[in-house]
Amino acid sequence: MTEIKTTIDFDPDVLRAKYKTERDKRIRPDGNEQYIEADGIFEHFAKDNNKGELLRREPQSREVDVVVVGGGFGGLIAGASLKKAGIEDVVLIEKGADFGGTWYWNQYPGARCDVESYIYLPLLEEVDKIPTEKYASAPEIQEHACSIARRFDLDKNVCFQTEVKTLKWDTETNRWIVHTDRQDEMKARFVIMASGPLHKLKLPGISGIDRFSGHMFHTSRWDYEYTGGSPKDPLMLLGDKRVAVIGTGATAIQCVSHLGKAAKHLYVFQRTPSSVDFRGNRPTDPDWAESLEPGWHKERMENFNNLVSGVPQEVDLVDDCWTDLIGNIADMYRRGAVQPEMDLLEVLEMANFEKMESIRKRVEENIDDPEIAEALKPWYALFCKRPCFDDEYLPTFNRENVDLIDTGGLGVDEITTKGVVVAGQEYEVDCIIFATGFEVGTGYERRAGCQVVGEDGRTLTEKWDEKGVSTLHGLQTRGYPNYFMLSPSQGAFTVNFPHLLEEASTNAVHIIKHMFDNGHSVVEVEEEAEEQWVKTIIQKARAPIGAGPGSTECTPGYYNNEGHLNEKSRQGAPYGGGSIEFFNLMKDWRDSGDFKGLEFN
Ligand code: NDP
């Protein structure tokens, strides 16, 4: 190992060993199986309590050019792209009672985007909107989703409170037969699946979860009737309640301070601490907004994506804690903290260690009790888990009415009728809030909530169970003609997810438009092209950005299939060359005009 100069004040070997010990503690043989679905006796956890009554409507039976599944950013971006291309006959089908997707469901107190809103919110120039804050709140983001729908007339043709149950390709008519839980039957030339990668909530399979006699809900179905308040107002009904939060991921980081202020007593049950960096939210400067020139939005998105992908830029337009890791790499060279001849991966690892040291120091600075501070320190590489940013989360643990219950990496032992048990101690509570996230590594159809039956009668799950995920560019898969998926799997990983949604939609609409213009009715992926793309994905598979060679073994979580990475899960990973390389590849593919890898009828 290359010798490190002394301007760093940590020992990389000690940190590597510590990360490994902390990871090993958390690896469980049951991986994804530790979680349970919100069905059967747990079905009520998934109930929509945002918009009350189910709207009555007659089942629809109709022909349509494009069915888009999902009314979140993915569906809206795809719908807008179709409209811009002159394809008007588009129906959006959405499970919620309004647009917004994740921003419709996740209305928990404190919910806001954690990527800057000026790049995270899509289609800002088209809708003529400047968010009111650097990191906008969930209600403002959801309202923006509705504005996109209105701007592109997607609100005229939408089925809300409707779940697609089956999509079946009919080889006779070359149509997708779309069945919903509202007894609709639509025949669509094309289907764009935009159901979102974090769509299906999951519950921890903690023994006794079915026995608790108090109140329980999941953060993505916040129960304001129980807590009082609203996404904008204090939770005024919690003043006499003892509340437990299970989980300390990105969602908990945002809602815990609000619960701490409102609850009589709050217990936060932690298995793995998140990395919590500076947020620095602020209102939008009207002079800056006024100064923006056409094209600013795309330029800012690309500037950010370049910086977080390690491509130096003359200026850092976003300039926040996402982009400063990269700034730190350059700085390490300048300071002589690393030697010029050092391998880039080693430098990345050093920068990552240094960043995480500063995050651990930040914990000490914010927490009065050294023992609590120690428990809140994350011991893994940044990007092993979703990095979090919040200025109120840590100080919440200085409050008299808030207790951190650290489970030492092992999780909650048991739930009883009266409360939550850790290390033999029962904490009696009135309410348990599960901040335990969403399914990622489970089967495609289970997560999408619908069955997709291709031309040979096989479901997509059956195809992928046998071969692993296999697509062309993450967008199409052989045997499922005229079907497009907006997903990072075999596509690209971007910190700013809507950026990927825009790029993937551009590709899908490019193909659909070509078919309209040339009278094609069926597009199919060539077998060889799909096999080649799968090989490319496997060849390019890599460790999470910046984790470095010594710490590829990340602490478990949904980023690494709960620590159980195998050939199949690696095959479902995003393109390992990074999003910039992937987007360029897609642009070249479109510009070539030869639709390589596709067969049209
Ligand atoms: P996560 O999957 O990130 O977190 C789940 C939490 O539950 C983890 O802390 C996990 O611990 C814990 N947990 C699970 N089982 C147990 C158990 N048995 N006992 C104790 N703790 C347990 O879910 P989130 O909802 O927080 O976030 C999901 C994703 O949503 C984020 O990664 C992010 O991509 C997105 N998000 C984005 C936001 C934004 O843009 N503003 C805000 C919020 C979320 P462990 O880590 O040990 O597994």
Residues whose N, C-alpha, C, O or C-beta is under 5 A from the ligand:
A	BS01	NDP	R112 C113 D114 V115 P204 I246 G247 T248 G249 A250 T251 A252 F269 Q270 R271 T272 R386 G411 V412 A435 T436 G437 F438 P556 G557
